[in-house]
C-alpha cells in the first residue's frame, strides 16, 4: 500500500508541466501551440527565450530529483527505480495536460543526477559535445539515451538501476520518433533556430 502511494505520488510529481506553466507565466505563450508544440524546455527556449527556458529546465530537473529522492528514501533502490520510472512517465504523459507531455530528457537527467551522479557527468558530456558539434538538441538527447544503459551495465550498477536505464532510454527514444524522422529527412530544427 505504501509503495503504491509513493509510485502514484512520483507520477503526479512528474506530471507537473513546468515548461508549459513557466511558458505561460513568464513567456506569455502556450508552448503547445508554438514551435514544435512539445511540452519541454527546448520548445520554451525557441518560443520564450533563454531565461524562461532555464527556469523550465530547472523545474523539470527538480521533479526528477524529487521523485528519485522520495522513492529512494522510503524504499531503497528497487522503489527508487520504479518511482523514477513513474515520474518520467508522468512527464511524458501528464495527467494535468490530457496525457500530452514532453520527451522526458530533463526529468530523466534529474533522476540520473540523484541516483547515479557519475553516469550523469558522462551523459552530460556526450549531450553537450553532440549539441555543440551538430546544433541538434534531439540528436544529443538520443545519443545520451542510447549509451545510458550500456554504461550502467559496464559499471555494474544495482539491477533495479540497470532495468531503469533500459526502460528510460526506450521511453526517451520512443518520444523522439518524430525527431528521428526529421533528422533523416534533414528537416530537424537546430538549437539556434527560433520558432
Helices and strands as residue ranges (DSSP letters): H 2-15, H 18-25, G 31-33, H 41-48, H 50-92, G 95-97, H 105-115, H 117-134, H 137-154, H 159-175, H 177-185
